[in-house]
Amino acid sequence: AHSAVPCADATGVIALSILPAPGATISGDTTICAGSELQIEVQLTGTAPWQLEIGDYGTFTAEQSPAYITIAPDATQTVQVTAVTDANQCQGTGSGAYNFTVNELPYLYLPADTMACDNHSVTLTAVTTGNVQYLWSPGGYITQSIIVDSTGIGTGTGVWTVLVTGDNGCSKEASVNLTFNDCTGIDNAERGSVSIYPNPSDGRFSIGSGSGIQGTYNLTITDASNKIVFSKSDILIGIQKQQVINAGMLSEGIYLVKLSNVEGTLSAKLIIKK
């Protein structure tokens, strides 16, 4: 037979540590321009590091408090910390909010890169809307339009930039390349020595003589950066002799057509529109 052995009562102590939930607090109110970045400060409690969920901007890791988070908002909105997790895997929610207003940039359009002869001038106009201020460089001009020639510049390509600033303090910048070419003979060409028809064209045009020049020429077409983009040798030009040129592969823009031989160079402007 078995005798029953009485069991002693079990006793003991269990120590529990209740960790506080982490917290994340943000606050602020500011105005920025569209396309700008915004840095917000987040005050954190709990044990580093933290994982922060911030609205539509995703998850960020913070190594210390306060943490500085950079975001690029594209519209006026309020940002909040929706969740925070610390190193102890304790979770909490954020408090407070950061309110910001996003102001629109001013509208700005500059014409495409262009070219001109070195004895001519070009008017550059910034197309804008609303009340804006202008600042051109080089030159420091504060007007909507400026007149540029090759004086002090010479031939070659230069870059002109305009910065426009709206009433809300937001600014936008645009640049245009302007090329001045050595257009020996251009004046004669403009009086009809060289005829291009049609002009503008889609890149297919006839070139001929309207005032007595004749001979064999080498033809080149240069773009706004003075780069040769089309060439053809031994073009016979005369009063009753026109040559059909097919440069339809060229994109829209303003080009310079040059006819050259041992007697000199004649030039004419070509406009391609498609």
Sequence and secondary structure as in RCSB ss.txt:
>XXXX:A:sequence
AHSAVPCADATGVIALSILPAPGATISGDTTICAGSELQIEVQLTGTAPWQLEIGDYGTFTAEQSPAYITIAPDA
TQTVQVTAVTDANQCQGTGSGAYNFTVNELPYLYLPADTMACDNHSVTLTAVTTGNVQYLWSPGGYITQSIIVDS
TGIGTGTGVWTVLVTGDNGCSKEASVNLTFNDCTGIDNAERGSVSIYPNPSDGRFSIGSGSGIQGTYNLTITDAS
NKIVFSKSDILIGIQKQQVINAGMLSEGIYLVKLSNVEGTLSAKLIIKK
>XXXX:A:secstr
                      EEEEEEEEEEETT  EEEEEEEESSSSEEEEEGGG EEEESSSSEEEEE  SS
SEEE EEEEE TT  EE EEEEEEEEEE    EE    EEEETTSEEEEE EE SSEEEEEETT   SSEEEEES
TTT SEEEEEEEEEEETTS EEEEEEEEEEE  TTHHHIIIIIEEEESSSBSSEEEEEESSS  EEEEEEEE TT
S EEEEEEEEEEBTTB EEEE TTS SEEEEEEEEETTEEEEEEEEE  
